[in-house]
Amino acid sequence: MKLLYSVAILFNFICISHGYAQDAQTDSIPKLRGEYFIGVIGGYSKVWNSTSLPVLFNSNDCGVFSKGQSSGCFAGVTFDYKLLPDFIEVSARLVLSSRPASLSTETSFYQVLDLQTSQYVPLVQNNEYTAQLQYILLDIGAKIYPVEEIPVYARVGFSAGNALIGKDYTQTEAIVSPSGVLFPDGTRKHTLFAGEIPGLGTAYSAIGGIGANFEMQPNIFICPEISFQYGIGSIVSTSEWNVNVLNIGLGLRYEFGEEKPIPPPPPPPPPPPPPPAVVEAPKPIPPQVVLQSVSTVPLEVQETVVTQTFPLLPYIFFDSASAVLRDRYIVTIADKNAFSESTLPKETLPTYYTMLNLLGKRLIANSKQKIIITGTTDGKELSSSSQRTSLAKERAQAVAVYMNKSWGIPKEQLVLQTRDLPELPSNQKLKEGDEENRRAELSSDDAFMLSPVVHSKFLEFAPVQNKQVFAVSMLHPENAASWNISMSYKGAILKQQRGDGAPPASLPVEISNDETSKIGKEINETDSLNGKMSITQKDGSTVTAECWFPIIKSRNQFEVSRLSLIVFDFDRSDISDQNKEMMKKFVNEAMQPTSVSSISGSTDKLGEAEHNQQLSTARAESVKEFLLSLKPTANISSVKGLGASSLPYDNGLAEGRYYCRTVSLEVKTPIKK
């Protein structure tokens, strides 16, 4: 508080002095001033000592003195030389600087008998180390005046010096507790060591500061200044002892040298003659874009009977240091009685986000079953273990509260547990691993409660080619600012794509299963789509062209069954018991003697590409071996690892990465005619 008060007084003085100095400058004749200054300076010092001095026996085992603050003062003589007038001055100072040290630390390394309780308790001692330390310093630096009209400067420099006075120290120890205990000499406080500080050497500092230079009388200047001296190296050779100093001071200096009038500036040159008038020729009007045609080949959509198993990832993820359920897990159900697994989306992540509602429905139908909710942390998101335990408990409670309020699940069916880290944690060296470890894990003694969602024999409409290529013919493409192409069916836009500048002559438009499935049931075996190209020109006008092209619906002669095996933990290829149970059920229901299977493994984006390739191949091979153990006659057409080359889900999400750590098992069975 005293330091802040001193700084405030100093800057208030600067403002008052600056106003007074402006009033005192009545001489309107500009002059070159003297070449150098001699003066004095003094003020207050705030000293920070940072040490590793041992308390006893030159060993840190009995405690160390670490940090301490004290107040001092400084005084000295100054010399400044104008290297570049009104811009840079070379500065030298010889300063006496008082840098007292006051260090203290508590230790409790011994046990003594407490006379009041008759028990052995720690002997708590307060150790104090004091020294006066008055240095003679040589300070070399430079003053820089950034703005000529403002007498404020920045000063940088370097100082070196030795403590010629006050080199002795005193170290005392005092008993803090227990009361009634004395040192062998019958005292509770006594001097332990005293004498000259061993190994005391030269103190070096880098200096930075700001100040002002106000002329109070002709050639007499007053200079308030604030500077910080950053200690370089240790001031003693026996251990680490660094000293930093904040100086708040006031200087007085006198300017020497002959004043010389500044020569008048030369007369300005005559103004140049006006340039001849230039009449700009009218800019040519750019030619308009001519969109001659847009065309494409027929789009073929294949109708397939699909049975797909969507496994549930039994983890609910949370933000760092938070126990608030993310919005994507809160899926409002208008009519809970009408809620059915058959109406869930036939997509992986949307199905995963409805998991809490799905569990609520299953718990109502199986009132004797329980769900175990285990809250976990990343092991470091809060500073103490007890804080993380509380956070893990709150995460488990957040899931339980949602189940109770949204579905009326009684507390008896919700068992809450906590762990600091998951039993099988993700890589703690990666931030993505920390994200995955911040979760609530769901488990149950009844496998049905977390069994996958199965959509049986639904129709999937997939494009035979995943890119529809449009041929675009146009004139003057250089005047196109942007373009937009759309595909629509009966007025409803199916796909839209945009770009800057002119479109390429051959323009591929990617089409997904989701987009063709929107119209799959409506289109006839032969039908048509509308393609429309719009180009916005640089003048803001728009030109368009459109075409109609066939969309052909064919029927797949194979029925397809798919299973994705997830919950492959980080960097693991072994098949979990949960995955084995899913495979047994899937193989029994989907595989026929005429079926052909394919297996492909994938990973998330984390890790090296070569390692991911090996890991995905190992996962696929593990599934192959287990499949053949269930059905030795199975016809497997391919087993391959894709690594991270195909990422079907957002790897910026923890759940997206987990669903990418998968092995997809696809079974094709000829449809009986």
C-alpha positions in Angstrom: 0.0 0.0 0.0 2.9 2.4 0.8 4.4 1.5 -2.6 1.2 2.5 -4.5 0.9 5.7 -2.4 4.5 6.7 -3.3 3.9 6.0 -7.0 0.7 8.2 -6.9 2.6 11.1 -5.2 5.4 10.8 -7.8 3.0 11.0 -10.8 1.0 13.8 -9.2 4.3 15.7 -8.9 5.2 15.0 -12.5 1.9 16.6 -13.7 2.3 19.7 -11.5 5.9 20.1 -12.5 5.1 19.8 -16.2 2.5 22.6 -15.9 5.0 24.8 -14.0 7.7 24.2 -16.5 5.5 25.2 -19.4 4.7 28.5 -17.6 8.4 29.1 -17.0 9.3 28.8 -20.7 8.9 32.4 -21.8 11.9 32.6 -24.1 10.4 32.3 -27.6 13.9 32.3 -29.3 14.9 28.7 -30.0 18.4 27.7 -28.9 20.7 24.7 -28.8 21.2 23.9 -25.2 24.4 22.6 -23.4 26.0 19.3 -24.1 26.0 17.5 -20.7 24.4 17.5 -17.2 25.7 16.8 -13.7 23.4 16.2 -10.8 22.3 14.1 -7.8 19.5 11.6 -7.3 17.9 9.8 -4.4 14.8 8.1 -3.2 12.9 5.0 -1.9 13.7 1.4 -2.8 11.4 -1.7 -2.6 13.6 -4.8 -2.4 12.6 -8.4 -3.2 14.9 -11.1 -2.2 14.6 -14.7 -3.6 16.9 -17.3 -2.1 17.6 -20.9 -1.4 19.7 -20.3 1.7 19.6 -23.4 4.0 18.4 -22.9 7.6 21.0 -25.3 9.1 24.3 -27.0 8.3 24.5 -26.0 4.6 21.7 -28.5 3.8 18.3 -28.0 2.4 17.0 -31.0 4.5 16.3 -28.7 7.5 14.5 -26.0 5.5 15.4 -23.0 3.4 14.8 -19.3 3.3 12.9 -18.6 0.1 11.5 -15.1 -0.3 11.4 -11.8 1.5 10.5 -8.1 1.0 12.1 -5.1 2.6 12.4 -1.3 2.2 15.5 0.7 1.5 16.8 3.9 0.0 19.4 5.1 -2.5 21.4 8.2 -3.3 24.0 9.1 -5.8 25.6 11.4 -8.4 24.6 11.5 -12.1 26.3 12.4 -15.4 24.3 12.7 -18.7 25.7 13.5 -22.1 23.6 14.4 -25.1 24.5 11.9 -27.8 21.6 13.0 -30.1 20.1 16.2 -28.7 16.4 16.0 -27.8 16.5 12.2 -28.5 19.2 10.1 -26.8 21.4 10.8 -23.7 24.3 8.6 -22.5 23.8 8.2 -18.7 26.2 7.2 -15.9 25.6 7.1 -12.2 27.5 6.3 -9.0 25.0 5.2 -6.4 24.9 4.1 -2.7 22.0 1.7 -2.5 20.6 0.2 0.7 19.2 -3.3 0.0 18.3 -4.8 3.4 17.3 -8.5 3.5 14.6 -9.8 5.8 13.9 -13.5 5.4 11.8 -15.9 7.5 10.6 -19.5 7.4 8.9 -21.9 9.7 10.3 -25.4 10.3 9.0 -28.4 12.3 11.5 -31.2 12.0 11.7 -32.4 15.6 9.2 -33.9 18.1 9.1 -32.7 21.7 7.0 -33.5 24.7 4.1 -31.1 25.2 3.9 -30.5 29.0 0.3 -29.6 28.8 -0.9 -32.7 26.9 1.9 -35.1 27.8 2.2 -36.1 24.2 4.9 -35.7 21.6 4.1 -33.0 19.1 6.1 -31.2 16.3 8.4 -28.4 17.5 7.4 -25.4 15.3 10.2 -22.9 15.0 10.3 -19.5 13.3 13.7 -18.8 11.7 14.7 -15.2 10.7 17.7 -14.0 8.6 18.5 -10.3 8.5 21.2 -8.2 6.8 21.6 -4.5 5.9 23.6 -4.8 2.6 24.6 -1.4 1.4 26.0 -1.4 -2.1 28.2 1.0 -4.1 26.9 0.6 -7.7 28.2 1.8 -11.1 25.2 2.3 -13.3 25.7 2.8 -17.1 22.7 3.4 -19.4 20.9 5.6 -21.9 17.8 7.9 -21.8 15.5 8.0 -24.8 13.0 10.8 -25.4 10.4 9.4 -27.8 8.6 12.7 -28.4 10.6 15.9 -28.6 7.8 18.1 -27.2 7.2 16.0 -24.2 10.0 15.9 -21.5 9.4 12.2 -20.7 12.1 9.6 -21.2 12.6 5.9 -21.0 15.9 4.7 -19.4 17.6 1.3 -20.0 20.9 0.3 -18.5 23.1 -2.0 -16.5 24.6 -1.8 -13.0 27.3 -3.6 -11.1 28.6 -3.2 -7.6 29.6 -4.7 -4.2 28.3 -4.4 -0.7 31.0 -2.4 1.1 28.9 -1.6 4.2 26.5 -3.9 6.1 27.9 -7.2 5.0 27.1 -8.9 8.3 24.0 -11.0 8.9 22.1 -12.3 12.0 20.1 -15.5 12.0 17.7 -16.2 14.9 15.3 -19.0 15.8 12.2 -18.8 18.0 9.8 -21.4 19.3 6.3 -20.9 18.0 4.7 -24.0 19.6 4.1 -25.8 21.8 4.1 -23.3 24.7 6.2 -24.0 27.8 9.1 -25.5 25.8 12.5 -23.8 25.9 15.8 -24.1 24.1 18.7 -25.6 26.1 19.9 -22.1 27.0 16.5 -21.4 28.7 15.2 -19.1 26.0 12.4 -19.2 23.5 14.3 -17.0 21.0 18.0 -16.8 20.5 20.6 -15.9 17.9 21.8 -19.0 16.0 24.4 -17.5 13.7 25.9 -14.1 13.1 28.8 -12.7 11.1 29.9 -11.8 7.6 27.7 -13.2 4.8 29.8 -16.0 3.2 30.6 -15.9 -0.5 29.1 -12.4 -0.9 30.1 -11.1 -4.4 29.3 -8.6 -7.1 25.6 -7.8 -7.8 24.6 -7.3 -11.4 21.3 -5.9 -12.6 19.5 -5.0 -15.8 17.6 -1.7 -15.5 14.5 -0.3 -17.1 12.6 2.8 -16.1 10.7 6.0 -17.0 11.1 9.5 -15.9 10.7 13.2 -16.7 12.9 16.2 -17.1 11.4 19.6 -16.1 13.3 22.9 -16.2 12.4 24.7 -13.0 15.0 27.5 -13.4 17.4 28.3 -16.3 19.7 25.3 -16.7 18.3 23.7 -13.5 16.1 20.6 -14.0 14.2 18.4 -11.6 13.8 14.7 -12.6 11.2 12.4 -11.0 12.0 8.7 -12.0 10.7 5.2 -11.5 13.0 2.3 -12.4 13.2 -1.5 -11.9 16.5 -3.3 -11.4 16.3 -7.0 -12.4 19.0 -9.0 -10.7 21.2 -11.2 -12.9 22.7 -14.2 -11.2 23.2 -14.8 -7.5 24.8 -12.3 -5.2 26.5 -15.1 -3.2 28.6 -18.0 -4.4 27.4 -20.5 -1.8 23.7 -20.8 -3.0 21.0 -19.0 -5.0 20.2 -15.5 -3.9 18.6 -13.1 -6.4 17.7 -9.5 -5.7 15.2 -7.3 -7.6 14.7 -3.7 -6.7 12.0 -1.0 -7.5 13.3 2.5 -7.1 11.1 5.6 -6.8 13.3 8.7 -6.8 13.8 12.4 -7.5 16.9 13.9 -9.2 18.3 17.4 -9.6 20.7 18.2 -12.4 22.5 21.2 -13.9 23.1 21.7 -17.6 26.6 22.7 -18.7 27.7 24.1 -22.1 27.3 27.1 -24.3 23.9 28.0 -25.7 23.9 28.6 -29.4 21.0 30.0 -31.4 19.5 27.6 -33.9 20.0 28.9 -37.5 16.8 29.9 -39.2 15.4 27.3 -41.6 16.0 27.9 -45.3 13.1 29.5 -47.2 10.6 27.0 -48.7 11.0 26.2 -52.4 8.5 27.7 -54.7 5.4 25.6 -55.3 5.5 23.4 -58.4 3.4 24.4 -61.4 0.0 22.7 -61.5 0.0 19.5 -63.6 -1.8 19.6 -66.9 -5.4 18.6 -66.7 -5.9 14.9 -67.7 -9.2 13.8 -69.1 -9.7 10.1 -68.4 -11.1 8.0 -71.2 -14.3 6.3 -70.4 -13.8 2.8 -69.0 -14.9 0.0 -71.4 -18.0 -1.8 -70.3 -17.0 -5.5 -69.5 -18.8 -8.1 -71.6 -21.6 -10.0 -69.8 -21.2 -13.6 -68.8 -23.0 -15.9 -71.2 -24.1 -19.2 -69.6 -24.6 -21.3 -72.6 -25.6 -24.7 -71.1 -25.4 -27.0 -68.0 -25.9 -30.7 -68.3 -25.2 -34.0 -66.6 -25.6 -37.8 -66.8 -28.5 -39.7 -65.2 -28.4 -40.3 -61.4 -28.9 -43.9 -60.3 -30.2 -44.6 -56.9 -30.1 -48.2 -55.5 -32.8 -49.4 -53.1 -31.4 -51.8 -50.6 -33.1 -53.8 -47.8 -30.9 -53.1 -44.7 -30.8 -54.3 -41.2 -28.4 -52.2 -39.2 -27.2 -52.5 -35.6 -26.4 -49.2 -33.9 -24.3 -49.9 -30.7 -24.6 -47.4 -27.8 -21.5 -45.7 -26.5 -22.1 -45.9 -22.7 -20.4 -42.6 -22.0 -21.8 -39.1 -21.4 -19.1 -36.4 -21.8 -18.7 -33.1 -20.0 -16.8 -29.8 -20.4 -13.8 -29.2 -18.2 -14.6 -28.6 -14.5 -18.3 -28.7 -15.4 -21.1 -31.1 -14.3 -23.7 -29.5 -16.6 -25.3 -31.9 -19.2 -24.5 -30.7 -22.7 -27.5 -29.5 -24.7 -27.1 -32.3 -27.3 -27.9 -34.9 -24.6 -31.2 -33.2 -23.7 -33.7 -34.4 -26.3 -37.2 -33.4 -25.5 -39.8 -36.1 -26.1 -43.3 -34.8 -26.6 -45.2 -38.0 -25.9 -43.2 -40.5 -23.8 -45.8 -43.2 -24.1 -45.4 -43.1 -27.9 -41.6 -43.1 -27.7 -40.2 -46.2 -29.5 -36.9 -47.5 -30.6 -38.3 -48.1 -34.0 -38.8 -44.4 -34.6 -35.2 -43.4 -33.6 -33.0 -42.0 -36.4 -31.2 -44.5 -38.6 -28.0 -42.6 -38.0 -25.2 -43.2 -35.4 -24.7 -39.9 -33.6 -28.4 -38.9 -33.5 -29.2 -42.4 -32.0 -26.4 -41.9 -29.4 -27.7 -38.5 -28.3 -31.1 -40.1 -27.5 -29.5 -42.7 -25.3 -30.7 -41.2 -22.0 -34.3 -41.2 -23.2 -33.8 -44.8 -24.5 -32.5 -45.9 -21.1 -35.4 -44.1 -19.4 -37.9 -46.1 -21.5 -36.1 -49.4 -20.8 -35.9 -48.7 -17.1 -39.7 -48.1 -17.0 -40.3 -51.4 -18.8 -37.9 -53.2 -16.4 -38.5 -51.7 -13.0 -36.4 -54.2 -11.2 -33.2 -53.4 -13.2 -30.7 -50.8 -12.3 -28.3 -48.5 -14.1 -24.8 -47.8 -12.6 -23.7 -44.2 -13.2 -20.0 -43.7 -12.6 -18.8 -40.1 -12.7 -15.1 -39.6 -13.6 -12.6 -36.7 -14.2 -9.4 -36.3 -16.2 -7.4 -36.4 -13.0 -6.1 -32.8 -13.3 -9.0 -30.4 -14.1 -9.2 -29.4 -10.4 -6.3 -29.0 -8.1 -7.2 -31.4 -5.3 -8.4 -35.0 -5.2 -11.4 -34.1 -3.0 -12.5 -31.4 -5.4 -12.3 -33.8 -8.3 -14.3 -36.5 -6.3 -17.0 -33.9 -5.8 -17.0 -33.0 -9.5 -17.3 -36.7 -10.5 -20.2 -37.1 -8.1 -22.0 -34.1 -9.5 -21.6 -35.5 -13.1 -23.2 -38.8 -12.0 -25.9 -36.8 -10.3 -26.6 -34.7 -13.4 -27.4 -37.9 -15.4 -29.5 -39.2 -12.5 -31.4 -36.0 -12.2 -32.2 -36.0 -15.9 -33.5 -39.6 -15.7 -35.6 -38.8 -12.6 -37.1 -35.6 -13.9 -37.6 -36.6 -17.5 -38.7 -40.2 -17.0 -39.6 -40.4 -13.4 -37.0 -43.1 -12.7 -36.8 -43.6 -8.9 -33.5 -43.2 -7.2 -33.5 -46.9 -6.2 -32.9 -47.8 -9.9 -29.9 -45.3 -10.2 -26.7 -46.3 -8.5 -24.1 -43.5 -8.3 -20.3 -44.1 -8.2 -17.2 -42.0 -8.7 -13.6 -42.5 -9.9 -10.9 -39.9 -10.2 -9.9 -41.5 -13.6 -11.9 -44.0 -15.7 -10.9 -47.6 -15.2 -9.6 -47.6 -18.9 -8.5 -44.0 -19.4 -7.6 -42.4 -22.7 -4.1 -41.0 -23.3 -3.6 -38.3 -20.6 -0.7 -36.7 -22.6 -3.2 -35.4 -25.2 -5.9 -32.8 -24.6 -8.3 -35.0 -26.6 -7.6 -37.8 -24.0 -8.5 -35.4 -21.2 -11.7 -34.6 -23.0 -12.6 -38.3 -23.2 -11.8 -38.9 -19.5 -14.3 -36.2 -18.4 -17.4 -38.4 -18.4 -20.2 -40.4 -16.7 -20.0 -44.1 -17.5 -23.2 -46.1 -17.8 -23.3 -49.8 -17.0 -25.8 -52.5 -15.8 -25.8 -56.1 -14.7 -28.5 -56.7 -17.4 -26.9 -56.6 -20.9 -30.3 -55.6 -22.4 -30.2 -52.2 -20.7 -27.3 -51.0 -22.9 -28.0 -53.3 -25.9 -27.7 -51.8 -29.3 -30.6 -50.3 -31.3 -31.5 -52.5 -34.2 -33.4 -51.3 -37.2 -34.6 -54.3 -39.2 -35.3 -54.5 -42.9 -35.7 -50.8 -43.7 -35.2 -49.4 -47.1 -32.0 -47.5 -47.8 -31.6 -45.4 -51.0 -28.0 -44.8 -51.9 -26.5 -43.2 -55.0 -24.6 -45.7 -57.1 -22.0 -42.9 -57.8 -21.3 -40.5 -54.9 -20.6 -37.6 -57.2 -22.9 -36.1 -59.8 -20.7 -34.3 -62.4 -22.2 -31.3 -64.3 -20.8 -30.0 -67.6 -20.9 -26.2 -67.6 -20.4 -24.1 -70.9 -20.0 -20.3 -70.6 -18.5 -17.2 -72.2 -16.5 -14.5 -70.5 -16.0 -16.4 -67.2 -13.6 -13.6 -66.0 -16.6 -11.4 -65.1 -18.2 -14.1 -62.8 -18.1 -13.2 -59.1 -19.7 -16.3 -57.6 -21.8 -19.3 -58.6 -24.5 -21.6 -57.1 -25.7 -25.0 -58.4 -28.7 -26.8 -57.0 -30.4 -30.1 -57.5 -34.1 -30.3 -56.7 -37.0 -32.8 -56.9 -40.5 -31.6 -57.4 -39.5 -28.1 -56.2 -37.7 -29.3 -53.1 -33.9 -28.6 -53.0 -32.0 -31.9 -52.6 -28.5 -30.5 -52.8 -26.8 -27.1 -53.1 -23.2 -26.1 -53.7 -21.5 -22.6 -53.9 -18.2 -21.2 -55.0 -16.4 -18.0 -55.8 -15.4 -16.8 -59.3 -16.4 -18.9 -62.3 -17.5 -22.6 -62.0 -15.2 -25.2 -63.5 -16.2 -26.7 -66.8 -16.5 -30.0 -65.1 -18.2 -29.5 -61.7 -18.5 -32.5 -59.3 -21.3 -32.3 -56.7 -21.1 -34.8 -53.8 -24.3 -36.7 -52.9 -24.8 -38.7 -49.7 -27.1 -41.5 -48.7 -29.0 -39.1 -46.4 -29.8 -36.8 -49.3 -31.1 -39.5 -51.7 -33.0 -41.2 -48.8 -35.2 -38.1 -48.5 -36.8 -38.8 -51.8 -36.1 -42.5 -52.2 -39.6 -43.7 -51.5 -41.2 -41.0 -53.7 -39.3 -41.5 -56.9 -40.5 -43.9 -59.5 -38.3 -46.4 -61.3 -37.8 -43.7 -64.0 -38.1 -40.1 -62.9 -36.2 -36.8 -63.2 -34.4 -34.1 -61.3 -33.8 -30.4 -62.0 -30.3 -29.0 -62.1 -30.0 -25.2 -62.0 -26.8 -23.1 -62.3 -26.8 -19.4 -61.2 -23.9 -17.1 -61.8 -23.6 -13.7 -60.1 -21.6 -11.2 -62.2 -19.3 -8.6 -60.8 -21.9 -5.9 -61.5 -24.4 -7.7 -59.3 -26.6 -9.1 -62.0 -27.4 -12.8 -62.3 -27.6 -15.3 -65.2 -29.0 -18.8 -64.9 -29.3 -22.0 -66.9 -31.0 -25.3 -66.0 -31.4 -28.8 -67.2 -33.6 -31.9 -66.4 -31.8 -35.2 -66.1 -33.1 -38.8 -65.3 -33.0 -40.3 -61.8 -33.2 -44.1 -62.1 -34.1 -46.3 -59.1 -32.8 -49.9 -59.1 -33.2 -52.6 -56.6 -30.2 -54.3 -54.9 -30.3 -58.1 -55.3 -28.7 -58.5 -51.9 -30.0 -57.8 -48.5 -27.4 -56.1 -46.3 -26.8 -56.4 -42.6 -24.4 -54.1 -40.8 -22.8 -54.1 -37.4 -20.3 -51.5 -36.1 -18.2 -52.7 -33.1 -17.3 -49.7 -31.0 -15.9 -49.2 -27.4 -12.4 -50.1 -28.7 -10.5 -48.3 -26.0 -7.7 -45.9 -26.8 -4.8 -47.7 -28.7 -6.4 -51.2 -28.1 -7.3 -53.9 -30.6 -8.8 -56.6 -28.3 -12.6 -57.3 -28.5 -14.5 -56.4 -25.4 -17.1 -58.8 -23.9 -19.8 -56.4 -24.9 -18.7 -56.5 -28.5 -18.5 -60.3 -28.4 -22.1 -60.6 -27.3 -23.2 -58.3 -30.1 -21.3 -60.3 -32.6 -22.8 -63.6 -31.4 -26.3 -62.3 -31.8 -25.6 -60.6 -35.1 -23.9 -63.7 -36.7 -26.8 -65.9 -35.6 -29.4 -63.6 -37.1 -27.7 -62.2 -40.2 -25.3 -64.9 -41.6 -26.7 -67.5 -44.0 -24.8 -70.2 -46.0 -25.0 -67.9 -49.1 -23.8 -64.8 -47.2 -20.6 -62.9 -48.0 -19.0 -60.8 -45.3 -16.5 -57.9 -45.4 -14.6 -56.4 -42.5 -13.0 -53.0 -42.3 -11.3 -51.4 -39.3 -10.8 -47.7 -38.7 -9.3 -45.3 -36.1 -9.7 -41.7 -35.0 -7.3 -39.0 -36.1 -5.0 -39.2 -33.1 -1.5 -40.7 -33.5 0.8 -41.4 -36.4 -0.7 -42.5 -39.8 1.4 -45.7 -39.9 0.5 -46.7 -36.4 -3.2 -46.0 -37.1 -3.1 -48.2 -40.2 -1.5 -51.0 -38.2 -4.0 -50.6 -35.3 -7.1 -50.6 -37.6 -5.8 -53.7 -39.4 -5.2 -55.5 -36.0 -8.8 -54.6 -35.0 -10.2 -56.0 -38.2 -8.1 -59.2 -37.9 -9.4 -59.6 -34.3 -13.0 -59.5 -35.5 -12.2 -61.9 -38.3 -10.7 -64.5 -35.9 -13.7 -64.2 -33.5 -16.1 -64.5 -36.4 -14.5 -67.7 -37.7 -14.6 -69.1 -34.1 -18.4 -68.5 -34.2 -18.9 -69.6 -37.8 -15.9 -71.5 -39.3 -17.6 -71.8 -42.7 -18.1 -68.0 -43.1 -17.3 -66.6 -46.5 -15.2 -63.5 -45.8 -14.4 -61.5 -49.0 -12.1 -58.9 -47.5 -10.4 -57.8 -44.3 -8.7 -54.4 -44.3 -7.6 -51.6 -42.1 -8.4 -48.0 -43.2 -6.5 -46.2 -40.4 -7.8 -42.6 -40.2 -8.2 -42.2 -44.0 -12.0 -42.2 -43.6 -13.5 -40.2 -40.7 -17.3 -40.6 -40.8 -17.8 -38.7 -37.6 -16.6 -35.3 -36.2 -13.2 -36.0 -34.6 -13.5 -32.6 -32.7 -16.0 -34.4 -30.4 -15.0 -37.1 -27.9 -18.0 -39.3 -29.0 -17.0 -38.8 -32.7 -13.6 -40.2 -32.0 -14.9 -43.2 -30.1 -17.3 -44.0 -33.0 -14.4 -43.8 -35.4 -12.5 -46.5 -33.4 -14.6 -49.2 -34.9 -14.7 -52.3 -37.0 -17.6 -52.5 -39.5 -18.9 -55.9 -40.3 -21.1 -56.0 -43.4 -23.0 -59.2 -44.5 -24.6 -59.4 -48.0 -27.1 -62.2 -48.5 -28.8 -62.8 -51.9 -32.5 -62.1 -51.8 -34.6 -65.3 -52.5 -36.8 -64.9 -55.6 
